[in-house]
């Protein structure tokens, strides 16, 4: 990712409603959310959400797809990962232990401890 792209993405996320929308889309995973459902969860009017989604789209953080009468939005995980990689590119003076990846996808990164079971 280039410097200008990172600035655009960070500016897009630097607003409460856009950040909230993006976080919901990240949490929704690959299926994403219908625009109507996203508006209901955020409690914002449709035109306001459209404006916010346009900013996120222009930053490359969100993609959408029409499914019949529904527009489904999804976080662009490749762009998200590129932004994170850009931000941490020269992290911690090369001390890998100090700047281990901070992945929010706990299901993929944490080790699941076995439950106590009786023999």
C-alpha positions in Angstrom: 0.0 0.0 0.0 1.2 3.5 -0.8 1.3 6.4 1.6 -1.6 8.2 -0.1 -3.8 5.1 0.0 -3.1 4.7 3.7 -4.0 8.4 4.3 -7.3 8.0 2.4 -8.2 4.8 4.3 -7.4 6.3 7.6 -9.4 9.5 6.8 -12.3 7.3 5.8 -12.2 5.6 9.2 -11.8 8.8 11.2 -15.5 9.4 11.6 -17.7 7.7 14.2 -20.4 6.3 12.0 -18.1 5.2 9.3 -15.8 3.4 11.8 -18.9 1.8 13.4 -20.1 0.6 9.9 -16.8 -0.7 9.0 -16.4 -2.6 12.2 -19.8 -4.2 11.8 -18.9 -5.3 8.2 -15.6 -6.7 9.5 -17.5 -8.6 12.2 -20.0 -9.9 9.7 -17.3 -11.8 7.8 -17.4 -12.8 4.2 -21.2 -12.8 3.9 -21.3 -9.1 4.8 -24.5 -7.3 5.5 -27.4 -5.9 3.5 -27.4 -2.1 3.5 -30.8 -2.1 5.2 -29.6 -4.3 8.0 -26.5 -2.2 8.4 -28.6 1.0 8.6 -30.9 -0.6 11.2 -28.0 -1.7 13.3 -26.3 1.7 13.2 -29.7 3.5 13.5 -28.8 6.0 10.8 -31.0 7.1 7.9 -30.5 5.4 4.5 -29.1 8.5 2.7 -26.6 9.2 5.5 -25.4 5.6 5.4 -25.1 5.8 1.6 -22.8 8.8 2.0 -20.7 7.0 4.6 -20.5 3.9 2.5 -19.4 5.9 -0.5 -16.4 7.3 1.5 -15.5 3.7 2.6 -15.8 2.4 -1.0 -13.7 5.2 -2.4 -11.0 4.3 0.2 -11.2 0.7 -1.0 -12.3 -0.6 2.4 -15.7 -1.8 1.4 -17.2 -3.6 -1.6 -20.8 -4.1 -2.4 -22.8 -6.4 -4.7 -26.4 -6.3 -5.8 -28.4 -9.4 -5.0 -31.8 -8.9 -6.6 -33.3 -5.9 -4.8 -30.7 -6.0 -2.0 -27.3 -4.4 -1.9 -24.9 -6.4 0.2 -21.8 -4.7 1.6 -18.6 -6.5 2.6 -15.3 -5.4 4.2 -12.4 -5.7 1.8 -10.1 -7.8 3.9 -7.2 -7.6 1.5 -7.3 -3.8 1.7 -7.7 -4.0 5.5 -4.6 -6.3 5.8 -2.7 -4.0 3.4 -3.4 -1.0 5.7 -2.4 -3.0 8.8 0.8 -4.1 7.1 1.6 -0.6 6.0 1.1 0.7 9.6 3.3 -2.0 11.1 5.9 -2.3 8.3 8.8 -1.0 10.3 7.4 -1.8 13.7 9.4 -2.0 17.0 12.9 -1.7 15.4 12.7 -5.3 14.3 11.8 -6.8 17.7 9.3 -9.4 16.4 8.1 -10.3 20.0 7.2 -6.7 20.8 5.0 -6.2 17.8 3.4 -9.6 17.2 0.4 -9.3 14.9 -2.7 -8.0 16.6 -5.4 -10.0 14.8 -9.0 -9.5 15.9 -9.9 -12.8 14.4 -9.4 -14.7 17.6 -10.9 -17.9 16.1 -8.0 -18.1 13.7 -5.2 -17.0 16.0 -5.7 -18.2 19.5 -5.1 -21.7 20.6 -8.2 -23.4 22.0 -7.5 -24.9 25.4 -9.2 -28.2 26.0 -11.9 -28.3 28.6 -11.4 -30.2 31.8 -12.5 -33.7 31.2 -12.7 -36.5 33.6 -11.1 -39.8 32.6 
